Amino acid sequence: MEQLTCNICEIDIPPEHDGRWTGGHNPEPIYVYGFDLNDRCCGECNDRVVTPARLKIMEIRYERRRDAQP
């Protein structure tokens, strides 16, 4: 398998889980420029950037639904 590069920090994605996983993480919603399975991010960017962005989106959606209720 070819070496994947993080679409966020642009470093080579290191293996995780004792070297058994080399596929990185889904970078959405931070990196969405078309659907390509090679669009991946490293574990550090996933933890520091992607996951907090996903949680913020969930929070905003929850608040909008709450505010829309009569």
Distance bins in CASP14 RR format, pairs under 12 A and 6 or more apart:
PFRMAT RR
TARGET T0000
AUTHOR 0000-0000-0000
RMODE 2
METHOD distances of the structure
MODEL  1
1 13 0 0 0 0 0 1 0 0 0 0 0
1 15 0 0 0 0 0 1 0 0 0 0 0
1 19 0 0 0 0 0 1 0 0 0 0 0
1 21 0 0 0 0 0 1 0 0 0 0 0
1 22 1 0 0 1 0 0 0 0 0 0 0
1 23 1 0 0 1 0 0 0 0 0 0 0
1 24 0 0 0 0 0 1 0 0 0 0 0
1 37 0 0 0 0 0 1 0 0 0 0 0
1 38 0 0 0 0 0 1 0 0 0 0 0
1 40 0 0 0 0 0 1 0 0 0 0 0
2 12 0 0 0 0 0 1 0 0 0 0 0
2 13 0 0 0 0 0 1 0 0 0 0 0
2 22 0 0 0 0 1 0 0 0 0 0 0
2 23 0 0 0 0 0 1 0 0 0 0 0
2 37 0 0 0 0 0 1 0 0 0 0 0
2 38 0 0 0 0 1 0 0 0 0 0 0
2 40 0 0 0 0 0 1 0 0 0 0 0
3 11 0 0 0 0 0 1 0 0 0 0 0
3 12 1 0 1 0 0 0 0 0 0 0 0
3 13 1 0 0 1 0 0 0 0 0 0 0
3 14 0 0 0 0 1 0 0 0 0 0 0
3 15 0 0 0 0 0 1 0 0 0 0 0
3 22 0 0 0 0 1 0 0 0 0 0 0
3 23 0 0 0 0 0 1 0 0 0 0 0
3 24 0 0 0 0 0 1 0 0 0 0 0
3 38 0 0 0 0 0 1 0 0 0 0 0
3 40 0 0 0 0 0 1 0 0 0 0 0
3 42 0 0 0 0 0 1 0 0 0 0 0
4 10 0 0 0 0 0 1 0 0 0 0 0
4 11 0 0 0 0 0 1 0 0 0 0 0
4 12 1 0 0 1 0 0 0 0 0 0 0
4 13 1 0 1 0 0 0 0 0 0 0 0
4 14 0 0 0 0 1 0 0 0 0 0 0
4 15 0 0 0 0 0 1 0 0 0 0 0
4 16 0 0 0 0 0 1 0 0 0 0 0
4 21 0 0 0 0 0 1 0 0 0 0 0
4 22 1 0 0 1 0 0 0 0 0 0 0
4 23 1 0 1 0 0 0 0 0 0 0 0
4 24 1 0 0 1 0 0 0 0 0 0 0
4 25 0 0 0 0 0 1 0 0 0 0 0
4 27 0 0 0 0 0 1 0 0 0 0 0
4 36 0 0 0 0 0 1 0 0 0 0 0
4 37 0 0 0 0 1 0 0 0 0 0 0
4 38 1 0 0 1 0 0 0 0 0 0 0
4 39 0 0 0 0 1 0 0 0 0 0 0
4 40 1 0 1 0 0 0 0 0 0 0 0
4 41 0 0 0 0 1 0 0 0 0 0 0
4 42 0 0 0 0 1 0 0 0 0 0 0
4 43 0 0 0 0 0 1 0 0 0 0 0
5 11 1 0 0 1 0 0 0 0 0 0 0
5 12 1 0 1 0 0 0 0 0 0 0 0
5 13 1 0 0 1 0 0 0 0 0 0 0
5 14 0 0 0 0 0 1 0 0 0 0 0
5 23 0 0 0 0 0 1 0 0 0 0 0
5 24 0 0 0 0 0 1 0 0 0 0 0
5 27 0 0 0 0 0 1 0 0 0 0 0
5 31 0 0 0 0 0 1 0 0 0 0 0
5 38 0 0 0 0 1 0 0 0 0 0 0
5 39 0 0 0 0 1 0 0 0 0 0 0
5 40 1 0 0 1 0 0 0 0 0 0 0
5 41 0 0 0 0 1 0 0 0 0 0 0
5 42 0 0 0 0 1 0 0 0 0 0 0
5 45 0 0 0 0 0 1 0 0 0 0 0
6 12 1 0 0 1 0 0 0 0 0 0 0
6 13 1 0 1 0 0 0 0 0 0 0 0
6 14 0 0 0 0 1 0 0 0 0 0 0
6 23 0 0 0 0 0 1 0 0 0 0 0
6 24 1 0 0 1 0 0 0 0 0 0 0
6 25 0 0 0 0 1 0 0 0 0 0 0
6 26 0 0 0 0 0 1 0 0 0 0 0
6 27 1 0 0 1 0 0 0 0 0 0 0
6 30 0 0 0 0 0 1 0 0 0 0 0
6 31 0 0 0 0 1 0 0 0 0 0 0
6 38 0 0 0 0 0 1 0 0 0 0 0
6 39 0 0 0 0 1 0 0 0 0 0 0
6 40 1 0 0 1 0 0 0 0 0 0 0
6 41 1 0 1 0 0 0 0 0 0 0 0
6 42 1 0 1 0 0 0 0 0 0 0 0
6 43 0 0 0 0 1 0 0 0 0 0 0
6 44 0 0 0 0 1 0 0 0 0 0 0
6 45 1 0 1 0 0 0 0 0 0 0 0
6 46 0 0 0 0 1 0 0 0 0 0 0
6 48 0 0 0 0 0 1 0 0 0 0 0
6 49 0 0 0 0 0 1 0 0 0 0 0
6 50 0 0 0 0 0 1 0 0 0 0 0
7 13 0 0 0 0 1 0 0 0 0 0 0
7 24 0 0 0 0 0 1 0 0 0 0 0
7 25 0 0 0 0 0 1 0 0 0 0 0
7 26 0 0 0 0 0 1 0 0 0 0 0
7 27 1 0 1 0 0 0 0 0 0 0 0
7 28 0 0 0 0 0 1 0 0 0 0 0
7 30 0 0 0 0 1 0 0 0 0 0 0
7 31 1 0 1 0 0 0 0 0 0 0 0
7 32 0 0 0 0 1 0 0 0 0 0 0
7 33 0 0 0 0 1 0 0 0 0 0 0
7 34 0 0 0 0 0 1 0 0 0 0 0
7 36 0 0 0 0 1 0 0 0 0 0 0
7 37 0 0 0 0 0 1 0 0 0 0 0
7 38 0 0 0 0 1 0 0 0 0 0 0
7 39 1 0 1 0 0 0 0 0 0 0 0
7 40 1 0 0 1 0 0 0 0 0 0 0
7 41 1 0 1 0 0 0 0 0 0 0 0
7 42 0 0 0 0 1 0 0 0 0 0 0
7 45 0 0 0 0 1 0 0 0 0 0 0
7 46 0 0 0 0 0 1 0 0 0 0 0
7 49 0 0 0 0 0 1 0 0 0 0 0
7 50 0 0 0 0 0 1 0 0 0 0 0
8 24 0 0 0 0 0 1 0 0 0 0 0
8 25 0 0 0 0 1 0 0 0 0 0 0
8 26 0 0 0 0 0 1 0 0 0 0 0
8 27 1 0 0 1 0 0 0 0 0 0 0
8 28 0 0 0 0 0 1 0 0 0 0 0
8 29 0 0 0 0 0 1 0 0 0 0 0
8 30 1 0 1 0 0 0 0 0 0 0 0
8 31 1 0 0 1 0 0 0 0 0 0 0
8 32 0 0 0 0 0 1 0 0 0 0 0
8 33 0 0 0 0 0 1 0 0 0 0 0
8 39 0 0 0 0 0 1 0 0 0 0 0
8 40 0 0 0 0 1 0 0 0 0 0 0
8 41 1 0 1 0 0 0 0 0 0 0 0
8 42 1 0 0 1 0 0 0 0 0 0 0
8 43 0 0 0 0 1 0 0 0 0 0 0
8 44 0 0 0 0 1 0 0 0 0 0 0
8 45 1 0 1 0 0 0 0 0 0 0 0
8 46 0 0 0 0 1 0 0 0 0 0 0
8 47 0 0 0 0 0 1 0 0 0 0 0
8 48 0 0 0 0 1 0 0 0 0 0 0
8 49 1 0 1 0 0 0 0 0 0 0 0
8 50 1 0 0 1 0 0 0 0 0 0 0
8 53 0 0 0 0 0 1 0 0 0 0 0
9 27 0 0 0 0 0 1 0 0 0 0 0
9 30 0 0 0 0 0 1 0 0 0 0 0
9 31 0 0 0 0 0 1 0 0 0 0 0
9 40 0 0 0 0 0 1 0 0 0 0 0
9 41 1 0 0 1 0 0 0 0 0 0 0
9 42 1 0 0 1 0 0 0 0 0 0 0
9 43 0 0 0 0 1 0 0 0 0 0 0
9 44 1 0 0 1 0 0 0 0 0 0 0
9 45 1 0 1 0 0 0 0 0 0 0 0
9 46 0 0 0 0 0 1 0 0 0 0 0
9 47 0 0 0 0 0 1 0 0 0 0 0
9 48 0 0 0 0 1 0 0 0 0 0 0
9 49 0 0 0 0 1 0 0 0 0 0 0
9 50 0 0 0 0 0 1 0 0 0 0 0
10 27 0 0 0 0 0 1 0 0 0 0 0
10 31 0 0 0 0 0 1 0 0 0 0 0
10 40 0 0 0 0 0 1 0 0 0 0 0
10 41 0 0 0 0 0 1 0 0 0 0 0
10 42 0 0 0 0 1 0 0 0 0 0 0
10 45 0 0 0 0 1 0 0 0 0 0 0
11 24 0 0 0 0 0 1 0 0 0 0 0
11 40 0 0 0 0 0 1 0 0 0 0 0
11 41 0 0 0 0 1 0 0 0 0 0 0
11 42 1 0 0 1 0 0 0 0 0 0 0
11 43 0 0 0 0 0 1 0 0 0 0 0
11 44 0 0 0 0 1 0 0 0 0 0 0
11 45 0 0 0 0 1 0 0 0 0 0 0
12 22 0 0 0 0 0 1 0 0 0 0 0
12 23 0 0 0 0 0 1 0 0 0 0 0
12 24 0 0 0 0 0 1 0 0 0 0 0
12 40 0 0 0 0 0 1 0 0 0 0 0
12 41 0 0 0 0 0 1 0 0 0 0 0
12 42 0 0 0 0 1 0 0 0 0 0 0
13 19 0 0 0 0 0 1 0 0 0 0 0
13 21 0 0 0 0 1 0 0 0 0 0 0
13 22 1 0 0 1 0 0 0 0 0 0 0
13 23 1 0 0 1 0 0 0 0 0 0 0
13 24 1 0 1 0 0 0 0 0 0 0 0
13 25 0 0 0 0 1 0 0 0 0 0 0
13 27 0 0 0 0 0 1 0 0 0 0 0
13 38 0 0 0 0 0 1 0 0 0 0 0
13 39 0 0 0 0 0 1 0 0 0 0 0
13 40 1 0 0 1 0 0 0 0 0 0 0
13 41 1 0 0 1 0 0 0 0 0 0 0
13 42 1 0 1 0 0 0 0 0 0 0 0
13 43 1 0 0 1 0 0 0 0 0 0 0
13 44 0 0 0 0 1 0 0 0 0 0 0
13 45 0 0 0 0 1 0 0 0 0 0 0
13 46 0 0 0 0 1 0 0 0 0 0 0
14 21 0 0 0 0 0 1 0 0 0 0 0
14 22 0 0 0 0 1 0 0 0 0 0 0
14 23 0 0 0 0 0 1 0 0 0 0 0
14 24 0 0 0 0 1 0 0 0 0 0 0
14 25 0 0 0 0 0 1 0 0 0 0 0
14 40 0 0 0 0 0 1 0 0 0 0 0
14 41 0 0 0 0 0 1 0 0 0 0 0
14 42 1 0 0 1 0 0 0 0 0 0 0
14 43 0 0 0 0 1 0 0 0 0 0 0
14 44 0 0 0 0 1 0 0 0 0 0 0
14 45 0 0 0 0 0 1 0 0 0 0 0
15 21 1 0 0 1 0 0 0 0 0 0 0
15 22 1 0 1 0 0 0 0 0 0 0 0
15 23 0 0 0 0 1 0 0 0 0 0 0
15 24 0 0 0 0 1 0 0 0 0 0 0
15 42 0 0 0 0 0 1 0 0 0 0 0
15 43 0 0 0 0 0 1 0 0 0 0 0
16 22 1 0 0 1 0 0 0 0 0 0 0
16 23 0 0 0 0 1 0 0 0 0 0 0
16 24 1 0 0 1 0 0 0 0 0 0 0
16 25 0 0 0 0 1 0 0 0 0 0 0
16 40 0 0 0 0 0 1 0 0 0 0 0
16 41 0 0 0 0 0 1 0 0 0 0 0
16 42 0 0 0 0 1 0 0 0 0 0 0
16 43 1 0 0 1 0 0 0 0 0 0 0
16 44 0 0 0 0 0 1 0 0 0 0 0
16 46 0 0 0 0 1 0 0 0 0 0 0
16 47 0 0 0 0 0 1 0 0 0 0 0
17 23 0 0 0 0 0 1 0 0 0 0 0
17 24 0 0 0 0 0 1 0 0 0 0 0
17 43 0 0 0 0 0 1 0 0 0 0 0
21 40 0 0 0 0 0 1 0 0 0 0 0
21 42 0 0 0 0 0 1 0 0 0 0 0
21 43 0 0 0 0 0 1 0 0 0 0 0
22 40 0 0 0 0 1 0 0 0 0 0 0
22 42 0 0 0 0 0 1 0 0 0 0 0
22 43 0 0 0 0 0 1 0 0 0 0 0
23 37 0 0 0 0 1 0 0 0 0 0 0
23 38 0 0 0 0 1 0 0 0 0 0 0
23 39 0 0 0 0 0 1 0 0 0 0 0
23 40 1 0 0 1 0 0 0 0 0 0 0
23 41 0 0 0 0 0 1 0 0 0 0 0
23 42 0 0 0 0 1 0 0 0 0 0 0
23 43 0 0 0 0 0 1 0 0 0 0 0
23 46 0 0 0 0 0 1 0 0 0 0 0
24 37 0 0 0 0 0 1 0 0 0 0 0
24 38 0 0 0 0 0 1 0 0 0 0 0
24 39 0 0 0 0 0 1 0 0 0 0 0
24 40 1 0 1 0 0 0 0 0 0 0 0
24 41 1 0 0 1 0 0 0 0 0 0 0
24 42 1 0 0 1 0 0 0 0 0 0 0
24 43 1 0 0 1 0 0 0 0 0 0 0
24 44 0 0 0 0 0 1 0 0 0 0 0
24 45 0 0 0 0 1 0 0 0 0 0 0
24 46 1 0 0 1 0 0 0 0 0 0 0
24 47 0 0 0 0 0 1 0 0 0 0 0
24 50 0 0 0 0 0 1 0 0 0 0 0
25 31 0 0 0 0 0 1 0 0 0 0 0
25 39 0 0 0 0 0 1 0 0 0 0 0
25 40 1 0 0 1 0 0 0 0 0 0 0
25 41 1 0 1 0 0 0 0 0 0 0 0
25 42 1 0 0 1 0 0 0 0 0 0 0
25 43 1 0 1 0 0 0 0 0 0 0 0
25 44 0 0 0 0 1 0 0 0 0 0 0
25 45 1 0 0 1 0 0 0 0 0 0 0
25 46 1 1 0 0 0 0 0 0 0 0 0
25 47 0 0 0 0 1 0 0 0 0 0 0
25 48 0 0 0 0 0 1 0 0 0 0 0
25 49 0 0 0 0 0 1 0 0 0 0 0
25 50 1 0 0 1 0 0 0 0 0 0 0
25 51 0 0 0 0 1 0 0 0 0 0 0
25 54 0 0 0 0 0 1 0 0 0 0 0
26 32 0 0 0 0 1 0 0 0 0 0 0
26 35 0 0 0 0 0 1 0 0 0 0 0
26 36 0 0 0 0 0 1 0 0 0 0 0
26 37 0 0 0 0 1 0 0 0 0 0 0
26 38 0 0 0 0 0 1 0 0 0 0 0
26 39 0 0 0 0 1 0 0 0 0 0 0
26 40 1 0 0 1 0 0 0 0 0 0 0
26 41 1 0 0 1 0 0 0 0 0 0 0
26 42 0 0 0 0 0 1 0 0 0 0 0
26 43 0 0 0 0 0 1 0 0 0 0 0
26 45 0 0 0 0 0 1 0 0 0 0 0
26 46 0 0 0 0 1 0 0 0 0 0 0
26 50 1 0 0 1 0 0 0 0 0 0 0
26 51 0 0 0 0 0 1 0 0 0 0 0
26 53 0 0 0 0 0 1 0 0 0 0 0
26 54 0 0 0 0 1 0 0 0 0 0 0
27 33 0 0 0 0 1 0 0 0 0 0 0
27 34 0 0 0 0 0 1 0 0 0 0 0
27 35 0 0 0 0 0 1 0 0 0 0 0
27 36 0 0 0 0 0 1 0 0 0 0 0
27 37 0 0 0 0 0 1 0 0 0 0 0
27 38 0 0 0 0 0 1 0 0 0 0 0
27 39 1 0 1 0 0 0 0 0 0 0 0
27 40 1 0 0 1 0 0 0 0 0 0 0
27 41 1 1 0 0 0 0 0 0 0 0 0
27 42 0 0 0 0 1 0 0 0 0 0 0
27 43 0 0 0 0 0 1 0 0 0 0 0
27 45 1 0 0 1 0 0 0 0 0 0 0
27 46 1 0 0 1 0 0 0 0 0 0 0
27 49 0 0 0 0 1 0 0 0 0 0 0
27 50 1 0 1 0 0 0 0 0 0 0 0
27 51 0 0 0 0 0 1 0 0 0 0 0
27 53 0 0 0 0 1 0 0 0 0 0 0
27 54 0 0 0 0 0 1 0 0 0 0 0
28 34 0 0 0 0 1 0 0 0 0 0 0
28 35 0 0 0 0 1 0 0 0 0 0 0
28 36 0 0 0 0 0 1 0 0 0 0 0
28 39 0 0 0 0 1 0 0 0 0 0 0
28 40 0 0 0 0 0 1 0 0 0 0 0
28 41 0 0 0 0 1 0 0 0 0 0 0
28 46 0 0 0 0 0 1 0 0 0 0 0
28 49 0 0 0 0 0 1 0 0 0 0 0
28 50 1 0 0 1 0 0 0 0 0 0 0
28 51 0 0 0 0 0 1 0 0 0 0 0
28 53 0 0 0 0 1 0 0 0 0 0 0
28 54 0 0 0 0 1 0 0 0 0 0 0
28 57 0 0 0 0 0 1 0 0 0 0 0
29 39 0 0 0 0 0 1 0 0 0 0 0
29 41 0 0 0 0 0 1 0 0 0 0 0
29 49 0 0 0 0 0 1 0 0 0 0 0
29 50 1 0 0 1 0 0 0 0 0 0 0
29 51 0 0 0 0 0 1 0 0 0 0 0
29 52 0 0 0 0 0 1 0 0 0 0 0
29 53 1 0 1 0 0 0 0 0 0 0 0
29 54 1 0 0 1 0 0 0 0 0 0 0
29 55 0 0 0 0 0 1 0 0 0 0 0
29 56 0 0 0 0 1 0 0 0 0 0 0
29 57 1 0 0 1 0 0 0 0 0 0 0
29 58 0 0 0 0 0 1 0 0 0 0 0
29 60 0 0 0 0 0 1 0 0 0 0 0
30 39 0 0 0 0 0 1 0 0 0 0 0
30 40 0 0 0 0 0 1 0 0 0 0 0
30 41 1 0 0 1 0 0 0 0 0 0 0
30 45 1 0 0 1 0 0 0 0 0 0 0
30 46 0 0 0 0 1 0 0 0 0 0 0
30 48 0 0 0 0 0 1 0 0 0 0 0
30 49 1 0 1 0 0 0 0 0 0 0 0
30 50 1 0 1 0 0 0 0 0 0 0 0
30 51 0 0 0 0 0 1 0 0 0 0 0
30 52 0 0 0 0 1 0 0 0 0 0 0
30 53 1 0 1 0 0 0 0 0 0 0 0
30 54 0 0 0 0 1 0 0 0 0 0 0
30 56 0 0 0 0 0 1 0 0 0 0 0
30 57 0 0 0 0 0 1 0 0 0 0 0
31 38 0 0 0 0 0 1 0 0 0 0 0
31 39 1 0 1 0 0 0 0 0 0 0 0
31 40 0 0 0 0 1 0 0 0 0 0 0
31 41 1 0 0 1 0 0 0 0 0 0 0
31 42 0 0 0 0 0 1 0 0 0 0 0
31 45 0 0 0 0 1 0 0 0 0 0 0
31 46 0 0 0 0 0 1 0 0 0 0 0
31 49 0 0 0 0 1 0 0 0 0 0 0
31 50 0 0 0 0 1 0 0 0 0 0 0
31 53 0 0 0 0 0 1 0 0 0 0 0
32 39 1 0 0 1 0 0 0 0 0 0 0
32 41 0 0 0 0 0 1 0 0 0 0 0
32 50 0 0 0 0 0 1 0 0 0 0 0
32 53 0 0 0 0 0 1 0 0 0 0 0
33 39 1 0 0 1 0 0 0 0 0 0 0
39 50 0 0 0 0 0 1 0 0 0 0 0
40 46 0 0 0 0 1 0 0 0 0 0 0
40 50 0 0 0 0 0 1 0 0 0 0 0
41 47 0 0 0 0 1 0 0 0 0 0 0
41 48 0 0 0 0 1 0 0 0 0 0 0
41 49 1 0 0 1 0 0 0 0 0 0 0
41 50 1 0 0 1 0 0 0 0 0 0 0
41 51 0 0 0 0 0 1 0 0 0 0 0
41 53 0 0 0 0 0 1 0 0 0 0 0
42 48 0 0 0 0 1 0 0 0 0 0 0
42 49 0 0 0 0 1 0 0 0 0 0 0
42 50 0 0 0 0 1 0 0 0 0 0 0
43 49 0 0 0 0 1 0 0 0 0 0 0
43 50 0 0 0 0 1 0 0 0 0 0 0
43 51 0 0 0 0 1 0 0 0 0 0 0
44 50 0 0 0 0 0 1 0 0 0 0 0
44 51 0 0 0 0 0 1 0 0 0 0 0
45 51 0 0 0 0 1 0 0 0 0 0 0
45 52 0 0 0 0 0 1 0 0 0 0 0
45 53 0 0 0 0 0 1 0 0 0 0 0
46 52 0 0 0 0 0 1 0 0 0 0 0
46 53 0 0 0 0 0 1 0 0 0 0 0
46 54 0 0 0 0 1 0 0 0 0 0 0
47 53 0 0 0 0 0 1 0 0 0 0 0
47 54 0 0 0 0 0 1 0 0 0 0 0
47 55 0 0 0 0 0 1 0 0 0 0 0
49 55 0 0 0 0 0 1 0 0 0 0 0
49 56 0 0 0 0 0 1 0 0 0 0 0
50 56 0 0 0 0 0 1 0 0 0 0 0
50 57 0 0 0 0 0 1 0 0 0 0 0
51 57 0 0 0 0 0 1 0 0 0 0 0
51 58 0 0 0 0 0 1 0 0 0 0 0
52 58 0 0 0 0 0 1 0 0 0 0 0
52 59 0 0 0 0 0 1 0 0 0 0 0
53 59 0 0 0 0 0 1 0 0 0 0 0
53 60 0 0 0 0 0 1 0 0 0 0 0
54 60 0 0 0 0 0 1 0 0 0 0 0
54 61 0 0 0 0 0 1 0 0 0 0 0
55 61 0 0 0 0 0 1 0 0 0 0 0
55 62 0 0 0 0 0 1 0 0 0 0 0
56 62 0 0 0 0 0 1 0 0 0 0 0
56 63 0 0 0 0 0 1 0 0 0 0 0
57 63 0 0 0 0 0 1 0 0 0 0 0
57 64 0 0 0 0 0 1 0 0 0 0 0
58 64 0 0 0 0 0 1 0 0 0 0 0
58 65 0 0 0 0 0 1 0 0 0 0 0
59 65 0 0 0 0 0 1 0 0 0 0 0
59 66 0 0 0 0 0 1 0 0 0 0 0
60 66 0 0 0 0 0 1 0 0 0 0 0
60 67 0 0 0 0 0 1 0 0 0 0 0
61 67 0 0 0 0 0 1 0 0 0 0 0
61 68 0 0 0 0 0 1 0 0 0 0 0
62 68 0 0 0 0 0 1 0 0 0 0 0
62 69 0 0 0 0 0 1 0 0 0 0 0
63 69 0 0 0 0 0 1 0 0 0 0 0
END
